[in-house]
Amino acid sequence: MSYFSPGALRDHWFRIGRLEVGSTMLVVLAVAASWVAWVVAGGGAWIQLTALWPQAVLDGQVWRLVTWPLANALGLWPLLGLFFFWYFGTDLEQQVGKDRMLRLLMGIWFSLTALTMLLGVLLPFGSQALAGISQVQFVLLLLWIAEYPNRPFFFNIPAWVVGAVLVGLNVLQMLAYRDVVGLLALLGSFVLVAFVARRVGLLSSYDWIPGRANRPQKRRQDRVAKEQAKRAQQRAADDAKLDALLDQISAKGMDSLSASQRRELMRLRNRR
């Protein structure tokens, strides 16, 4: 996948040595810390303590609303999934910045949490648990695909084809197991996350999604226009100074320039 090479972020929260910690990297570090906790707590005990079960929350265990993304077990596939989360999340963060990326991640968490609780209350017979970062990773990957549907993926397959296959497989599995709750949660999360993504400046090409995706683009256009106007103003001022110096040289010769005027002439020549 040579189409993207993660580099320096446009902005970040802080550094750890040479590591720039933006919003995506914050989540990566939190998941890594949860693996340590999983080992220390003896595996399953950590998952039991942090996963989100709607009935447990209704019984007063409200911390589960926040801790379920940390209910992670260490393994090869979770490690690979976290790598892709960093890979595609960093790409999106380079586009929208750390603040909007944090709002996007919070929106994904809120959407999944709210849907799980709502369905757990309305359909308690089929309520499911939320445990670990994998569902957030899946939603973020699909969001990246929706943002860049024609980018080449594995073996140069367009990203939208990969996304369609992933969603199709999930839907077929849920239909096979008659998992109505899971299917409703999946579809509902797509809708809510699309609204959130639109509000932070993503999915701007999908006009049918309500939101204000054009505002960040307009702000960028305004910023570029101001920078261009500033450069044009600077160039006009340089031209006026250069014309004055050249007129002096033409009328009185090069020796008529003072030391400061000669330095000014060199600066103007270098800028041009």
Residue pairs with C-beta under 8 A, 6 or more apart in sequence:
1 152
1 153
1 154
3 151
3 152
4 87
4 91
4 151
6 86
6 87
6 90
6 91
6 94
7 94
8 20
9 20
9 22
9 90
9 93
9 94
9 98
10 94
10 97
10 98
11 22
11 97
11 98
12 20
12 21
12 22
12 25
12 98
13 21
13 22
13 23
13 26
13 98
14 21
15 21
19 25
21 29
22 90
22 93
22 98
22 101
23 89
23 93
23 98
23 99
23 101
23 102
23 105
24 85
24 86
24 89
24 90
24 92
24 93
24 101
24 105
25 86
25 90
26 102
27 69
27 85
27 89
27 105
27 133
27 136
28 82
28 85
28 86
30 69
30 70
31 69
31 70
31 72
31 82
31 133
32 82
33 70
34 46
34 50
34 70
34 71
34 72
35 72
35 73
35 74
35 78
37 46
37 70
38 46
38 47
38 72
38 73
38 74
39 74
40 46
41 49
43 73
46 71
47 71
47 73
47 131
47 132
49 67
50 63
50 64
50 67
50 68
50 70
50 71
50 131
51 64
51 67
51 68
51 71
51 129
51 130
51 131
51 132
52 64
52 65
52 67
52 68
52 71
52 113
52 116
52 117
52 129
52 130
52 131
53 64
53 120
53 127
53 129
54 116
54 117
54 119
54 120
54 121
54 124
54 127
55 120
55 124
55 127
56 64
57 64
57 65
57 117
58 121
65 113
65 117
68 113
68 129
68 130
68 131
68 132
69 109
69 132
69 133
69 136
70 132
70 133
71 130
71 131
71 132
72 78
72 132
72 133
73 132
78 132
78 134
81 133
81 134
81 137
82 133
82 137
84 137
84 141
85 133
85 136
85 137
85 140
85 141
88 140
88 141
88 144
89 101
89 105
89 140
89 144
91 144
92 101
92 104
92 140
92 143
92 144
92 147
92 202
93 101
95 147
95 201
95 202
96 104
96 200
96 201
96 202
96 216
100 200
100 201
100 216
101 200
103 196
103 199
103 200
104 143
104 196
104 197
104 200
104 202
105 136
105 140
107 192
107 193
107 196
107 197
107 199
107 200
108 136
108 139
108 140
108 189
108 193
108 196
109 136
110 192
111 188
111 189
111 192
111 193
111 196
112 130
112 135
112 136
112 139
112 185
112 189
113 130
114 192
115 184
115 185
115 188
115 189
115 192
116 127
116 128
116 129
116 130
116 185
119 126
119 127
119 128
119 181
119 184
119 185
120 127
120 128
123 180
123 181
123 184
126 179
126 180
126 181
126 182
127 181
128 181
128 182
128 185
135 189
138 166
139 189
139 190
139 193
141 163
141 166
142 163
142 166
142 167
142 190
143 193
143 197
143 202
143 203
144 159
145 159
145 160
145 162
145 163
146 163
146 194
146 197
146 203
146 206
147 197
147 202
147 203
148 159
149 158
149 159
149 160
149 163
150 158
150 159
150 160
151 158
151 159
152 158
152 159
153 159
153 161
153 162
154 162
170 186
171 183
171 186
173 179
174 180
174 182
174 183
174 186
175 183
194 203
194 206
194 209
195 209
195 210
195 211
197 203
198 204
198 206
198 209
198 210
198 211
198 212
198 213
199 211
199 212
199 213
200 216
201 213
201 215
201 216
201 217
202 213
203 209
203 211
203 213
204 213
204 214
204 217
238 268
238 271
238 272
241 264
241 268
242 265
242 268
242 272
245 257
245 261
245 264
245 265
245 268
248 256
248 257
248 261
249 256
249 257
257 265
